[in-house]
Amino acid sequence: MKNKLFKSIVRNKSLPISVRYYALFQKSLLPRSSSIVKQVNRCVNSGRQWNVLKKVKLSRFVFRFQSYDGVLPGVRRSSW
């Protein structure tokens, strides 16, 4: 959120140049991973970044094994 705040201050033309420059300096001190675009959706259990289900934040493999074991509430194997 700080990244977004500093970016909006830098773009605001009605503010004095010293304030805008200070905001730009503070923005440069932030790590690159602070950008929202750079955030990677990772599995909380295995750390895997590919095929992660957004609602449960688990990879498909972990979700499958936990659903088999009955760890996830409200999830059952389908049978028809």
VOKOLKE-922246 format. One record per atom (N, C-alpha, C, O): residue in one letter; x, y, z; atom name. Coordinates in Angstrom, 3 decimals, always signed. Example, Ala and Ser with C-alpha at 12.3 -4.5 7.8 and 13.67 -1.06 7.14 Angstrom:
% residues 2
+----+----------+----------+----------+----+
: aa :        u :        v :        w : at :
+----+----------+----------+----------+----+
:  A :  +13.190 :   -5.690 :   +7.800 :  N :
:  A :  +12.300 :   -4.500 :   +7.800 : CA :
:  A :  +13.200 :   -3.300 :   +7.800 :  C :
:  A :  +14.236 :   -3.319 :   +8.465 :  O :
:  S :  +12.850 :   -2.250 :   +7.080 :  N :
:  S :  +13.670 :   -1.060 :   +7.140 : CA :
:  S :  +12.900 :   +0.030 :   +7.870 :  C :
:  S :  +13.409 :   +1.138 :   +8.039 :  O :
+----+----------+----------+----------+----+
***
This chain:
% residues 80
+----+----------+----------+----------+----+
: aa :        u :        v :        w : at :
+----+----------+----------+----------+----+
:  M :   +0.809 :   -1.187 :   +0.000 :  N :
:  M :   +0.000 :   +0.000 :   +0.000 : CA :
:  M :   +0.859 :   +1.260 :   +0.000 :  C :
:  M :   +0.477 :   +2.278 :   -0.576 :  O :
:  K :   +2.020 :   +1.188 :   +0.647 :  N :
:  K :   +2.893 :   +2.369 :   +0.655 : CA :
:  K :   +3.340 :   +2.713 :   -0.756 :  C :
:  K :   +3.448 :   +3.883 :   -1.124 :  O :
:  N :   +3.599 :   +1.670 :   -1.537 :  N :
:  N :   +4.041 :   +1.879 :   -2.907 : CA :
:  N :   +2.999 :   +2.681 :   -3.688 :  C :
:  N :   +3.340 :   +3.615 :   -4.415 :  O :
:  K :   +1.741 :   +2.312 :   -3.532 :  N :
:  K :   +0.654 :   +2.987 :   -4.231 : CA :
:  K :   +0.496 :   +4.426 :   -3.739 :  C :
:  K :   +0.245 :   +5.333 :   -4.533 :  O :
:  L :   +0.644 :   +4.633 :   -2.431 :  N :
:  L :   +0.534 :   +5.968 :   -1.849 : CA :
:  L :   +1.631 :   +6.888 :   -2.378 :  C :
:  L :   +1.357 :   +8.010 :   -2.805 :  O :
:  F :   +2.868 :   +6.410 :   -2.346 :  N :
:  F :   +3.979 :   +7.222 :   -2.834 : CA :
:  F :   +3.835 :   +7.520 :   -4.324 :  C :
:  F :   +4.168 :   +8.616 :   -4.777 :  O :
:  K :   +3.345 :   +6.558 :   -5.073 :  N :
:  K :   +3.164 :   +6.745 :   -6.505 : CA :
:  K :   +2.128 :   +7.838 :   -6.782 :  C :
:  K :   +2.306 :   +8.649 :   -7.690 :  O :
:  S :   +1.049 :   +7.856 :   -6.000 :  N :
:  S :   +0.027 :   +8.879 :   -6.201 : CA :
:  S :   +0.539 :  +10.264 :   -5.808 :  C :
:  S :   +0.166 :  +11.259 :   -6.429 :  O :
:  I :   +1.392 :  +10.337 :   -4.780 :  N :
:  I :   +1.973 :  +11.627 :   -4.384 : CA :
:  I :   +2.907 :  +12.141 :   -5.464 :  C :
:  I :   +2.903 :  +13.333 :   -5.772 :  O :
:  V :   +3.705 :  +11.258 :   -6.040 :  N :
:  V :   +4.651 :  +11.662 :   -7.089 : CA :
:  V :   +3.908 :  +12.185 :   -8.312 :  C :
:  V :   +4.374 :  +13.132 :   -8.945 :  O :
:  R :   +2.769 :  +11.597 :   -8.660 :  N :
:  R :   +2.012 :  +12.006 :   -9.845 : CA :
:  R :   +1.173 :  +13.268 :   -9.638 :  C :
:  R :   +0.735 :  +13.884 :  -10.610 :  O :
:  N :   +0.944 :  +13.659 :   -8.373 :  N :
:  N :   +0.101 :  +14.808 :   -8.075 : CA :
:  N :   +0.850 :  +16.103 :   -8.409 :  C :
:  N :   +1.834 :  +16.441 :   -7.751 :  O :
:  K :   +0.390 :  +16.812 :   -9.415 :  N :
:  K :   +1.080 :  +18.019 :   -9.891 : CA :
:  K :   +0.811 :  +19.234 :   -9.009 :  C :
:  K :   +1.536 :  +20.225 :   -9.099 :  O :
:  S :   -0.216 :  +19.182 :   -8.156 :  N :
:  S :   -0.546 :  +20.338 :   -7.323 : CA :
:  S :   +0.350 :  +20.429 :   -6.077 :  C :
:  S :   +0.386 :  +21.472 :   -5.426 :  O :
:  L :   +1.058 :  +19.370 :   -5.746 :  N :
:  L :   +1.962 :  +19.381 :   -4.592 : CA :
:  L :   +3.290 :  +20.026 :   -4.966 :  C :
:  L :   +3.683 :  +20.010 :   -6.133 :  O :
:  P :   +3.986 :  +20.596 :   -3.978 :  N :
:  P :   +5.305 :  +21.179 :   -4.270 : CA :
:  P :   +6.305 :  +20.112 :   -4.701 :  C :
:  P :   +6.167 :  +18.939 :   -4.353 :  O :
:  I :   +7.287 :  +20.522 :   -5.442 :  N :
:  I :   +8.266 :  +19.592 :   -6.008 : CA :
:  I :   +9.079 :  +18.907 :   -4.904 :  C :
:  I :   +9.496 :  +17.760 :   -5.064 :  O :
:  S :   +9.303 :  +19.598 :   -3.799 :  N :
:  S :  +10.094 :  +18.997 :   -2.718 : CA :
:  S :   +9.354 :  +17.808 :   -2.092 :  C :
:  S :   +9.970 :  +16.792 :   -1.769 :  O :
:  V :   +8.042 :  +17.937 :   -1.924 :  N :
:  V :   +7.248 :  +16.842 :   -1.362 : CA :
:  V :   +7.218 :  +15.674 :   -2.339 :  C :
:  V :   +7.347 :  +14.517 :   -1.939 :  O :
:  R :   +7.047 :  +15.981 :   -3.617 :  N :
:  R :   +7.007 :  +14.928 :   -4.638 : CA :
:  R :   +8.346 :  +14.210 :   -4.731 :  C :
:  R :   +8.386 :  +12.991 :   -4.895 :  O :
:  Y :   +9.436 :  +14.954 :   -4.628 :  N :
:  Y :  +10.766 :  +14.359 :   -4.697 : CA :
:  Y :  +11.016 :  +13.473 :   -3.483 :  C :
:  Y :  +11.597 :  +12.395 :   -3.611 :  O :
:  Y :  +10.580 :  +13.922 :   -2.298 :  N :
:  Y :  +10.744 :  +13.127 :   -1.083 : CA :
:  Y :   +9.947 :  +11.826 :   -1.188 :  C :
:  Y :  +10.421 :  +10.771 :   -0.767 :  O :
:  A :   +8.743 :  +11.901 :   -1.747 :  N :
:  A :   +7.926 :  +10.698 :   -1.933 : CA :
:  A :   +8.605 :   +9.742 :   -2.910 :  C :
:  A :   +8.578 :   +8.527 :   -2.713 :  O :
:  L :   +9.207 :  +10.283 :   -3.953 :  N :
:  L :   +9.931 :   +9.448 :   -4.911 : CA :
:  L :  +11.122 :   +8.766 :   -4.257 :  C :
:  L :  +11.416 :   +7.603 :   -4.535 :  O :
:  F :  +11.808 :   +9.507 :   -3.378 :  N :
:  F :  +12.941 :   +8.929 :   -2.656 : CA :
:  F :  +12.479 :   +7.802 :   -1.731 :  C :
:  F :  +13.110 :   +6.746 :   -1.684 :  O :
:  Q :  +11.390 :   +8.017 :   -1.000 :  N :
:  Q :  +10.857 :   +6.989 :   -0.101 : CA :
:  Q :  +10.382 :   +5.768 :   -0.875 :  C :
:  Q :  +10.528 :   +4.636 :   -0.414 :  O :
:  K :   +9.811 :   +6.002 :   -2.057 :  N :
:  K :   +9.363 :   +4.894 :   -2.905 : CA :
:  K :  +10.545 :   +4.058 :   -3.377 :  C :
:  K :  +10.437 :   +2.838 :   -3.500 :  O :
:  S :  +11.661 :   +4.704 :   -3.637 :  N :
:  S :  +12.839 :   +3.977 :   -4.108 : CA :
:  S :  +13.450 :   +3.109 :   -3.004 :  C :
:  S :  +14.156 :   +2.145 :   -3.298 :  O :
:  L :  +13.185 :   +3.442 :   -1.739 :  N :
:  L :  +13.722 :   +2.645 :   -0.631 : CA :
:  L :  +12.925 :   +1.365 :   -0.393 :  C :
:  L :  +13.425 :   +0.442 :   +0.251 :  O :
:  L :  +11.699 :   +1.295 :   -0.900 :  N :
:  L :  +10.866 :   +0.114 :   -0.703 : CA :
:  L :  +11.409 :   -1.056 :   -1.526 :  C :
:  L :  +11.978 :   -0.840 :   -2.596 :  O :
:  P :  +11.243 :   -2.280 :   -1.047 :  N :
:  P :  +11.680 :   -3.432 :   -1.843 : CA :
:  P :  +10.803 :   -3.611 :   -3.067 :  C :
:  P :   +9.660 :   -3.154 :   -3.089 :  O :
:  R :  +11.323 :   -4.263 :   -4.067 :  N :
:  R :  +10.569 :   -4.464 :   -5.302 : CA :
:  R :   +9.339 :   -5.328 :   -5.095 :  C :
:  R :   +8.347 :   -5.193 :   -5.813 :  O :
:  S :   +9.405 :   -6.208 :   -4.122 :  N :
:  S :   +8.282 :   -7.100 :   -3.889 : CA :
:  S :   +7.100 :   -6.404 :   -3.229 :  C :
:  S :   +6.054 :   -7.023 :   -3.036 :  O :
:  S :   +7.246 :   -5.118 :   -2.879 :  N :
:  S :   +6.144 :   -4.404 :   -2.252 : CA :
:  S :   +5.084 :   -3.997 :   -3.273 :  C :
:  S :   +3.984 :   -3.590 :   -2.899 :  O :
:  S :   +5.408 :   -4.103 :   -4.543 :  N :
:  S :   +4.432 :   -3.795 :   -5.577 : CA :
:  S :   +3.364 :   -4.873 :   -5.624 :  C :
:  S :   +3.672 :   -6.058 :   -5.498 :  O :
:  I :   +2.105 :   -4.470 :   -5.807 :  N :
:  I :   +0.996 :   -5.419 :   -5.838 : CA :
:  I :   +1.128 :   -6.355 :   -7.033 :  C :
:  I :   +0.741 :   -7.521 :   -6.953 :  O :
:  V :   +1.665 :   -5.859 :   -8.129 :  N :
:  V :   +1.796 :   -6.657 :   -9.344 : CA :
:  V :   +2.824 :   -7.772 :   -9.155 :  C :
:  V :   +2.715 :   -8.834 :   -9.768 :  O :
:  K :   +3.807 :   -7.530 :   -8.315 :  N :
:  K :   +4.889 :   -8.491 :   -8.120 : CA :
:  K :   +4.539 :   -9.614 :   -7.145 :  C :
:  K :   +5.280 :  -10.591 :   -7.040 :  O :
:  Q :   +3.414 :   -9.487 :   -6.430 :  N :
:  Q :   +3.038 :  -10.515 :   -5.468 : CA :
:  Q :   +2.678 :  -11.797 :   -6.198 :  C :
:  Q :   +1.968 :  -11.764 :   -7.204 :  O :
:  V :   +3.159 :  -12.920 :   -5.701 :  N :
:  V :   +2.928 :  -14.216 :   -6.321 : CA :
:  V :   +2.000 :  -15.014 :   -5.421 :  C :
:  V :   +2.201 :  -15.082 :   -4.209 :  O :
:  N :   +0.989 :  -15.611 :   -6.018 :  N :
:  N :   +0.051 :  -16.446 :   -5.288 : CA :
:  N :   +0.717 :  -17.786 :   -4.995 :  C :
:  N :   +0.962 :  -18.566 :   -5.915 :  O :
:  R :   +1.016 :  -18.064 :   -3.719 :  N :
:  R :   +1.722 :  -19.288 :   -3.348 : CA :
:  R :   +0.878 :  -20.145 :   -2.421 :  C :
:  R :   +0.022 :  -19.643 :   -1.691 :  O :
:  C :   +1.132 :  -21.440 :   -2.462 :  N :
:  C :   +0.469 :  -22.391 :   -1.573 : CA :
:  C :   +1.012 :  -22.188 :   -0.160 :  C :
:  C :   +2.225 :  -22.101 :   +0.034 :  O :
:  V :   +0.114 :  -22.112 :   +0.830 :  N :
:  V :   +0.553 :  -21.890 :   +2.203 : CA :
:  V :   +1.183 :  -23.144 :   +2.804 :  C :
:  V :   +1.923 :  -23.053 :   +3.784 :  O :
:  N :   +0.902 :  -24.295 :   +2.238 :  N :
:  N :   +1.411 :  -25.550 :   +2.786 : CA :
:  N :   +2.743 :  -25.957 :   +2.156 :  C :
:  N :   +3.689 :  -26.297 :   +2.867 :  O :
:  S :   +2.818 :  -25.921 :   +0.835 :  N :
:  S :   +4.010 :  -26.414 :   +0.156 : CA :
:  S :   +4.883 :  -25.309 :   -0.444 :  C :
:  S :   +6.042 :  -25.566 :   -0.772 :  O :
:  G :   +4.366 :  -24.103 :   -0.595 :  N :
:  G :   +5.131 :  -23.015 :   -1.183 : CA :
:  G :   +5.110 :  -23.010 :   -2.700 :  C :
:  G :   +5.775 :  -22.184 :   -3.325 :  O :
:  R :   +4.361 :  -23.912 :   -3.295 :  N :
:  R :   +4.280 :  -24.021 :   -4.748 : CA :
:  R :   +3.570 :  -22.798 :   -5.318 :  C :
:  R :   +2.599 :  -22.322 :   -4.731 :  O :
:  Q :   +4.044 :  -22.279 :   -6.464 :  N :
:  Q :   +3.439 :  -21.080 :   -7.034 : CA :
:  Q :   +2.561 :  -21.367 :   -8.247 :  C :
:  Q :   +1.826 :  -20.482 :   -8.686 :  O :
:  W :   +2.613 :  -22.555 :   -8.790 :  N :
:  W :   +1.783 :  -22.893 :   -9.932 : CA :
:  W :   +0.578 :  -23.698 :   -9.478 :  C :
:  W :   +0.672 :  -24.485 :   -8.536 :  O :
:  N :   -0.559 :  -23.501 :  -10.147 :  N :
:  N :   -1.808 :  -24.229 :   -9.877 : CA :
:  N :   -2.257 :  -24.090 :   -8.420 :  C :
:  N :   -2.518 :  -25.086 :   -7.746 :  O :
:  V :   -2.344 :  -22.852 :   -7.945 :  N :
:  V :   -2.808 :  -22.584 :   -6.593 : CA :
:  V :   -4.261 :  -22.144 :   -6.664 :  C :
:  V :   -4.601 :  -21.231 :   -7.416 :  O :
:  L :   -5.128 :  -22.796 :   -5.875 :  N :
:  L :   -6.533 :  -22.433 :   -5.815 : CA :
:  L :   -6.671 :  -21.181 :   -4.943 :  C :
:  L :   -6.198 :  -21.160 :   -3.807 :  O :
:  K :   -7.314 :  -20.147 :   -5.469 :  N :
:  K :   -7.349 :  -18.860 :   -4.782 : CA :
:  K :   -8.150 :  -18.889 :   -3.485 :  C :
:  K :   -7.755 :  -18.271 :   -2.496 :  O :
:  K :   -9.269 :  -19.602 :   -3.483 :  N :
:  K :  -10.132 :  -19.575 :   -2.294 : CA :
:  K :   -9.482 :  -20.199 :   -1.076 :  C :
:  K :   -9.608 :  -19.671 :   +0.030 :  O :
:  V :   -8.795 :  -21.302 :   -1.256 :  N :
:  V :   -8.210 :  -22.021 :   -0.121 : CA :
:  V :   -6.708 :  -21.792 :   +0.008 :  C :
:  V :   -6.112 :  -22.196 :   +1.007 :  O :
:  K :   -6.083 :  -21.152 :   -0.980 :  N :
:  K :   -4.652 :  -20.871 :   -1.000 : CA :
:  K :   -3.814 :  -22.139 :   -0.859 :  C :
:  K :   -2.791 :  -22.155 :   -0.174 :  O :
:  L :   -4.268 :  -23.194 :   -1.521 :  N :
:  L :   -3.534 :  -24.456 :   -1.537 : CA :
:  L :   -3.287 :  -24.865 :   -2.982 :  C :
:  L :   -4.083 :  -24.555 :   -3.869 :  O :
:  S :   -2.181 :  -25.560 :   -3.212 :  N :
:  S :   -1.930 :  -26.081 :   -4.547 : CA :
:  S :   -2.879 :  -27.247 :   -4.797 :  C :
:  S :   -3.483 :  -27.778 :   -3.865 :  O :
:  R :   -3.002 :  -27.633 :   -6.038 :  N :
:  R :   -3.968 :  -28.681 :   -6.373 : CA :
:  R :   -3.611 :  -30.012 :   -5.748 :  C :
:  R :   -4.495 :  -30.799 :   -5.411 :  O :
:  F :   -2.321 :  -30.272 :   -5.589 :  N :
:  F :   -1.896 :  -31.540 :   -4.982 : CA :
:  F :   -2.234 :  -31.584 :   -3.496 :  C :
:  F :   -2.782 :  -32.570 :   -3.002 :  O :
:  V :   -1.904 :  -30.517 :   -2.798 :  N :
:  V :   -2.173 :  -30.458 :   -1.361 : CA :
:  V :   -3.679 :  -30.485 :   -1.113 :  C :
:  V :   -4.151 :  -31.151 :   -0.192 :  O :
:  F :   -4.438 :  -29.752 :   -1.947 :  N :
:  F :   -5.889 :  -29.733 :   -1.816 : CA :
:  F :   -6.459 :  -31.139 :   -1.995 :  C :
:  F :   -7.352 :  -31.548 :   -1.252 :  O :
:  R :   -5.955 :  -31.864 :   -2.962 :  N :
:  R :   -6.441 :  -33.208 :   -3.241 : CA :
:  R :   -6.176 :  -34.148 :   -2.071 :  C :
:  R :   -7.068 :  -34.874 :   -1.635 :  O :
:  F :   -4.942 :  -34.129 :   -1.564 :  N :
:  F :   -4.598 :  -35.032 :   -0.467 : CA :
:  F :   -5.340 :  -34.678 :   +0.814 :  C :
:  F :   -5.765 :  -35.572 :   +1.546 :  O :
:  Q :   -5.501 :  -33.399 :   +1.092 :  N :
:  Q :   -6.225 :  -32.993 :   +2.300 : CA :
:  Q :   -7.711 :  -33.302 :   +2.186 :  C :
:  Q :   -8.362 :  -33.617 :   +3.183 :  O :
:  S :   -8.249 :  -33.212 :   +0.972 :  N :
:  S :   -9.661 :  -33.555 :   +0.812 : CA :
:  S :   -9.871 :  -35.062 :   +0.965 :  C :
:  S :  -10.910 :  -35.487 :   +1.470 :  O :
:  Y :   -8.913 :  -35.866 :   +0.543 :  N :
:  Y :   -9.013 :  -37.315 :   +0.734 : CA :
:  Y :   -8.988 :  -37.677 :   +2.218 :  C :
:  Y :   -9.713 :  -38.565 :   +2.666 :  O :
:  D :   -8.141 :  -36.973 :   +2.970 :  N :
:  D :   -8.011 :  -37.249 :   +4.400 : CA :
:  D :   -9.158 :  -36.670 :   +5.217 :  C :
:  D :   -9.299 :  -36.995 :   +6.396 :  O :
:  G :   -9.972 :  -35.825 :   +4.617 :  N :
:  G :  -11.084 :  -35.216 :   +5.334 : CA :
:  G :  -10.689 :  -34.040 :   +6.192 :  C :
:  G :  -11.403 :  -33.691 :   +7.132 :  O :
:  V :   -9.562 :  -33.418 :   +5.885 :  N :
:  V :   -9.079 :  -32.282 :   +6.666 : CA :
:  V :   -9.857 :  -31.013 :   +6.332 :  C :
:  V :  -10.110 :  -30.192 :   +7.215 :  O :
:  L :  -10.234 :  -30.847 :   +5.082 :  N :
:  L :  -10.931 :  -29.631 :   +4.646 : CA :
:  L :  -12.428 :  -29.764 :   +4.930 :  C :
:  L :  -13.066 :  -30.699 :   +4.445 :  O :
:  P :  -12.989 :  -28.847 :   +5.705 :  N :
:  P :  -14.421 :  -28.943 :   +6.011 : CA :
:  P :  -15.270 :  -28.587 :   +4.802 :  C :
:  P :  -14.987 :  -27.622 :   +4.092 :  O :
:  G :  -16.310 :  -29.374 :   +4.577 :  N :
:  G :  -17.236 :  -29.097 :   +3.477 : CA :
:  G :  -16.783 :  -29.619 :   +2.129 :  C :
:  G :  -17.444 :  -29.364 :   +1.123 :  O :
:  V :  -15.674 :  -30.342 :   +2.078 :  N :
:  V :  -15.162 :  -30.864 :   +0.801 : CA :
:  V :  -15.233 :  -32.380 :   +0.850 :  C :
:  V :  -14.729 :  -33.012 :   +1.778 :  O :
:  R :  -15.866 :  -32.950 :   -0.163 :  N :
:  R :  -15.990 :  -34.402 :   -0.266 : CA :
:  R :  -15.573 :  -34.831 :   -1.656 :  C :
:  R :  -15.612 :  -34.049 :   -2.606 :  O :
:  R :  -15.176 :  -36.086 :   -1.758 :  N :
:  R :  -14.918 :  -36.652 :   -3.088 : CA :
:  R :  -16.241 :  -36.836 :   -3.791 :  C :
:  R :  -17.228 :  -37.262 :   -3.190 :  O :
:  S :  -16.252 :  -36.513 :   -5.054 :  N :
:  S :  -17.508 :  -36.656 :   -5.788 : CA :
:  S :  -17.706 :  -38.114 :   -6.223 :  C :
:  S :  -16.764 :  -38.811 :   -6.599 :  O :
:  S :  -18.953 :  -38.533 :   -6.156 :  N :
:  S :  -19.289 :  -39.869 :   -6.641 : CA :
:  S :  -20.695 :  -39.804 :   -7.209 :  C :
:  S :  -21.617 :  -39.292 :   -6.574 :  O :
:  W :  -20.842 :  -40.336 :   -8.421 :  N :
:  W :  -22.170 :  -40.331 :   -9.035 : CA :
:  W :  -22.406 :  -41.579 :   -9.827 :  C :
:  W :  -23.476 :  -41.745 :  -10.414 :  O :
+----+----------+----------+----------+----+
***
